[in-house]
Amino acid sequence: MRPMAQMAMVMNLDKCIGCHTCSVTCKQAWTNRSGMEYVWFNNVETRPGLGYPRGYQDQEKWKGGWTLTKGGRLTLRAGGRLNKLLNIFSNPRMPAMSDYYEPWTYDYETLLTAPAQQNFPVARPHSLISGKPVNIEWSANWDDDLGGSLEHAAKDPMLKGIEDKVTFEFDQTFMFYLPRICEHCLNPSCAASCPSGAIYKREEDGIVLVDQDRCRGWRMCVTGCPYKKVYFNHKTGKAEKCTFCYPRIEVGIPTVCAETCVGRLRYIGLMLYDADKVLEAASVEDDHDLYEAQRSVFLDPFDPEVQREAERAGIPGDWVAAAQRSPVNALINTYKVALPLHPEYRTMPMVWYIPPLSPVVDVVKDTGHDAEDSDNLFGAIDALRIPVEYLANLFTAGDTGPVDAVLRKLAAMRSYMRDINLGRDPQAHIPAAVGMTEEEMYDMFRLLALAKYDERYVIPTAHAEQAHGLEELATDCPVTGYDDELLDISGPFGEGSGRGNATPVAIENFHMLQQRQTSETLVGGGSSAGRVNLLNWDGKGAPDGMFPTSRADRPGEDEAEESGS
Amino acid sequence: MSTFLWVIYPYICLAVFVVGHVWRYRYDKFGWTTRSSQLYESRLLRIGSPLFHFGMLGVVGGHVLGLLFPQDWTDAVGLSHEAYHVIALAGGIPAGIAAVVGLAILVYRRRTVGPVFSATTVNDKVMYAVLGTVIVLGMWNTVAGSLFTIGGEYNYRDGVSPWFRQIFWFQPDASLMAAAPVGFRLHAFLAFTLIAMWPFTRLVHVFSAPLGYLTRPWIVYRSRDERPGRGTGTRAQKRGWEKVQ
């Protein structure tokens, strides 16, 4: 046994309203830079739909992830090491800009400088790549809310095998949202694809990162990741990916996407797993067995032997305690309602999802039946094969069994809790029908519906004795002239080259953040140039620069107005 | 003059090459990349880039054979002068043509594809000009000098090669180069210019050829604490601020 700790996330899809707040705040924190315009570390897709980049799940085309050889050995689907080196001069499977979208901005200047005229001036879209006017034809969310579903959603790779059963008529279509970040896999195929060895998995918390100083821009990781969550910064020529907001995680606060999630649907916690069993689990023959195989890799933090081995492996005691309190562990292992996204890619993803019951509920409701009655819901789950099979294509490689089980649990919880909420006698036979006790059912309800901040996010801080290794701790004078330097980031050898041009990940230090996190008063943040550092924002107060200064505060303005009037 | 061109200048260029790379690696690890433009355009790149790069690998191999291996050695293994030339031309001309055609495609792509062109820096343009000229001159020397013997036959293994090897013994004989045809002299001069420019251009990516990939484990694990050759944190450790062991 070789225990390792892994930061993991579970998202409860029933609660996602598709507001894209996570995407926007993530972009503000991490990818609002030139060269990264098209990059969304976090994106929210409407399913059925094409996703981002378009049709990324079609691995026949993109060759992402792992596959088994005829001999049952695990190998990269895009080809082995030699194949990678032979194709290094031009990657045959890399998505082009058109598979993402051509980023654009608007010519706002026209609006401001237009003379008085009969027609309203129009701000035309301009490409951020070529600078020329563009016709906007696609974006990260072109098929949001099933927009153009007849044309686009029908091409969803996940509809394979059930397309004849799905009719894309609006009144009959089911729909839900799928927020996606990097999966921080236990067996990351992006890292395995990197010729330079720049992508690594952190021993302490399993976060998968790109060493920007080692990346040489060979682009194999973009192909290797089946979720297409490694992006190529076309200005600096380096790969970049979701960092699980590690500077925040290290000091015990959740990722930006989780912090700002309006539906509070994200859970963050530790998982302990046995690193020695990962390869074996990723190599099981039948795709349908991968979900259970991955669960078998996880270690029970309550098991004394696991605790002993964890201590021997250098995992701090409070981390084991955090693993015991982990909401992620509860959802994956105790209640078994969370499922991995595309286990068939064999990367052992670590962002799991609670599949949505709402497509089923909606249908029952529309037929006029009681959508909170457990028998009606159980019957509907059995009868409504389309949503179930579709969900199975996403979460269990097509095996409807586990999806059925999860949906039945959610349905049981729904009707069991209704009785309690309405003051009726709770019916013990409902939890029993899905193999749960009443207490378990209530606890699951608590975790899914009521859990507060510190129950949803159980994040042990990195250790003080390791603090010199924290990104947050700069040992020299912090952030002098940081914002001024941002204005000119083009280096002598191309974008971002040269010393001092790399933007420091976090500009506040460990103590400041901790102080902010624990203080009672509202603390300002931000910077003089009007940029708001959302990476360090913890929801307390409005940082300077988030809102424009009010008129009265602006010096000089009043005088100008007076003299003008 | 010939002492400057064929003794002093090569040493300046080689010194700049070596010191420049060390400096660039220390100053600009972040900028050390291929700066691939595949995201903008991949159809032409798919043809041009492998053609150019594999062609260049052949060309470099040919130079190693022609410049570093003395004629005595090939004589010693019983390879006649004619046989050597047949082999050199049979290998060199296809490789050279591949490199030239590949380069032509890549330059065409760079000029005509809008996003690729706007991502091209002045640095790149100068480098392409020098690199292109060196390659074309090299091809000219091979085709005109050896194949059609325009302007008389010239055996570079009697002139250019010994001089090149002498550079590494620190006893270059400038007269060997001074006697070489003008095509060879221009080729050598510009090649050394390119060598001097090397560390300051995107050509540095040649030294990142990821051969270690063939032997390393699939997944790299790294501790938060380890940053090989550097301190911890985003920025390099400053002197006097190293961590206490």
HADDOCK unambig.tbl for C-alpha pairs under 7 A between the chains (distance, minus, plus):
assign (segid A and resid 81 and name CA) (segid B and resid 213 and name CA) 6.88 0.50 0.50
assign (segid A and resid 81 and name CA) (segid B and resid 214 and name CA) 5.90 0.50 0.50
assign (segid A and resid 89 and name CA) (segid B and resid 49 and name CA) 5.76 0.50 0.50
assign (segid A and resid 89 and name CA) (segid B and resid 50 and name CA) 5.44 0.50 0.50
assign (segid A and resid 90 and name CA) (segid B and resid 45 and name CA) 6.53 0.50 0.50
assign (segid A and resid 90 and name CA) (segid B and resid 46 and name CA) 5.46 0.50 0.50
assign (segid A and resid 90 and name CA) (segid B and resid 49 and name CA) 6.43 0.50 0.50
assign (segid A and resid 90 and name CA) (segid B and resid 50 and name CA) 6.69 0.50 0.50
assign (segid A and resid 96 and name CA) (segid B and resid 39 and name CA) 5.04 0.50 0.50
assign (segid A and resid 96 and name CA) (segid B and resid 40 and name CA) 6.62 0.50 0.50
assign (segid A and resid 97 and name CA) (segid B and resid 39 and name CA) 5.50 0.50 0.50
assign (segid A and resid 97 and name CA) (segid B and resid 40 and name CA) 5.95 0.50 0.50
assign (segid A and resid 129 and name CA) (segid B and resid 115 and name CA) 5.83 0.50 0.50
assign (segid A and resid 130 and name CA) (segid B and resid 114 and name CA) 6.07 0.50 0.50
assign (segid A and resid 130 and name CA) (segid B and resid 115 and name CA) 4.98 0.50 0.50
assign (segid A and resid 130 and name CA) (segid B and resid 118 and name CA) 6.93 0.50 0.50
assign (segid A and resid 191 and name CA) (segid B and resid 219 and name CA) 5.76 0.50 0.50
assign (segid A and resid 191 and name CA) (segid B and resid 220 and name CA) 6.88 0.50 0.50
assign (segid A and resid 192 and name CA) (segid B and resid 218 and name CA) 4.50 0.50 0.50
assign (segid A and resid 192 and name CA) (segid B and resid 219 and name CA) 5.23 0.50 0.50
assign (segid A and resid 195 and name CA) (segid B and resid 210 and name CA) 5.50 0.50 0.50
assign (segid A and resid 195 and name CA) (segid B and resid 213 and name CA) 5.10 0.50 0.50
assign (segid A and resid 196 and name CA) (segid B and resid 210 and name CA) 5.48 0.50 0.50
assign (segid A and resid 196 and name CA) (segid B and resid 213 and name CA) 6.66 0.50 0.50
assign (segid A and resid 197 and name CA) (segid B and resid 220 and name CA) 6.67 0.50 0.50
assign (segid A and resid 200 and name CA) (segid B and resid 219 and name CA) 6.98 0.50 0.50
assign (segid A and resid 200 and name CA) (segid B and resid 220 and name CA) 4.85 0.50 0.50
assign (segid A and resid 200 and name CA) (segid B and resid 221 and name CA) 5.39 0.50 0.50
assign (segid A and resid 200 and name CA) (segid B and resid 222 and name CA) 6.17 0.50 0.50
assign (segid A and resid 201 and name CA) (segid B and resid 220 and name CA) 6.25 0.50 0.50
assign (segid A and resid 201 and name CA) (segid B and resid 221 and name CA) 4.81 0.50 0.50
assign (segid A and resid 201 and name CA) (segid B and resid 222 and name CA) 6.16 0.50 0.50
assign (segid A and resid 202 and name CA) (segid B and resid 221 and name CA) 5.78 0.50 0.50
assign (segid A and resid 202 and name CA) (segid B and resid 222 and name CA) 5.13 0.50 0.50
assign (segid A and resid 202 and name CA) (segid B and resid 223 and name CA) 5.49 0.50 0.50
assign (segid A and resid 202 and name CA) (segid B and resid 224 and name CA) 6.25 0.50 0.50
assign (segid A and resid 203 and name CA) (segid B and resid 221 and name CA) 5.88 0.50 0.50
assign (segid A and resid 203 and name CA) (segid B and resid 222 and name CA) 5.68 0.50 0.50
assign (segid A and resid 203 and name CA) (segid B and resid 223 and name CA) 5.08 0.50 0.50
assign (segid A and resid 204 and name CA) (segid B and resid 223 and name CA) 6.52 0.50 0.50
assign (segid A and resid 204 and name CA) (segid B and resid 224 and name CA) 6.93 0.50 0.50
assign (segid A and resid 212 and name CA) (segid B and resid 30 and name CA) 6.18 0.50 0.50
assign (segid A and resid 213 and name CA) (segid B and resid 29 and name CA) 5.16 0.50 0.50
assign (segid A and resid 213 and name CA) (segid B and resid 30 and name CA) 4.64 0.50 0.50
assign (segid A and resid 216 and name CA) (segid B and resid 32 and name CA) 6.46 0.50 0.50
assign (segid A and resid 216 and name CA) (segid B and resid 33 and name CA) 4.25 0.50 0.50
assign (segid A and resid 216 and name CA) (segid B and resid 34 and name CA) 6.05 0.50 0.50
assign (segid A and resid 217 and name CA) (segid B and resid 33 and name CA) 5.61 0.50 0.50
assign (segid A and resid 217 and name CA) (segid B and resid 34 and name CA) 5.66 0.50 0.50
assign (segid A and resid 217 and name CA) (segid B and resid 35 and name CA) 6.46 0.50 0.50
assign (segid A and resid 217 and name CA) (segid B and resid 36 and name CA) 6.57 0.50 0.50
assign (segid A and resid 234 and name CA) (segid B and resid 37 and name CA) 6.99 0.50 0.50
assign (segid A and resid 236 and name CA) (segid B and resid 35 and name CA) 6.72 0.50 0.50
assign (segid A and resid 237 and name CA) (segid B and resid 33 and name CA) 6.32 0.50 0.50
assign (segid A and resid 237 and name CA) (segid B and resid 34 and name CA) 6.78 0.50 0.50
assign (segid A and resid 237 and name CA) (segid B and resid 35 and name CA) 4.30 0.50 0.50
assign (segid A and resid 237 and name CA) (segid B and resid 36 and name CA) 5.98 0.50 0.50
assign (segid A and resid 469 and name CA) (segid B and resid 224 and name CA) 6.03 0.50 0.50
assign (segid A and resid 469 and name CA) (segid B and resid 225 and name CA) 4.75 0.50 0.50
assign (segid A and resid 469 and name CA) (segid B and resid 232 and name CA) 5.35 0.50 0.50
assign (segid A and resid 469 and name CA) (segid B and resid 233 and name CA) 6.34 0.50 0.50
assign (segid A and resid 470 and name CA) (segid B and resid 233 and name CA) 6.17 0.50 0.50
assign (segid A and resid 471 and name CA) (segid B and resid 233 and name CA) 4.39 0.50 0.50
assign (segid A and resid 471 and name CA) (segid B and resid 234 and name CA) 6.08 0.50 0.50
assign (segid A and resid 473 and name CA) (segid B and resid 233 and name CA) 6.78 0.50 0.50
assign (segid A and resid 474 and name CA) (segid B and resid 233 and name CA) 6.44 0.50 0.50
assign (segid A and resid 475 and name CA) (segid B and resid 241 and name CA) 6.63 0.50 0.50
assign (segid A and resid 493 and name CA) (segid B and resid 31 and name CA) 6.55 0.50 0.50
assign (segid A and resid 493 and name CA) (segid B and resid 201 and name CA) 6.79 0.50 0.50
assign (segid A and resid 496 and name CA) (segid B and resid 31 and name CA) 6.65 0.50 0.50
assign (segid A and resid 497 and name CA) (segid B and resid 28 and name CA) 5.95 0.50 0.50
assign (segid A and resid 497 and name CA) (segid B and resid 30 and name CA) 5.81 0.50 0.50
assign (segid A and resid 497 and name CA) (segid B and resid 31 and name CA) 4.08 0.50 0.50
assign (segid A and resid 498 and name CA) (segid B and resid 27 and name CA) 6.03 0.50 0.50
assign (segid A and resid 498 and name CA) (segid B and resid 28 and name CA) 4.55 0.50 0.50
assign (segid A and resid 498 and name CA) (segid B and resid 31 and name CA) 6.39 0.50 0.50
assign (segid A and resid 499 and name CA) (segid B and resid 27 and name CA) 5.70 0.50 0.50
assign (segid A and resid 499 and name CA) (segid B and resid 28 and name CA) 5.85 0.50 0.50
assign (segid A and resid 504 and name CA) (segid B and resid 234 and name CA) 5.80 0.50 0.50
assign (segid A and resid 505 and name CA) (segid B and resid 234 and name CA) 6.74 0.50 0.50
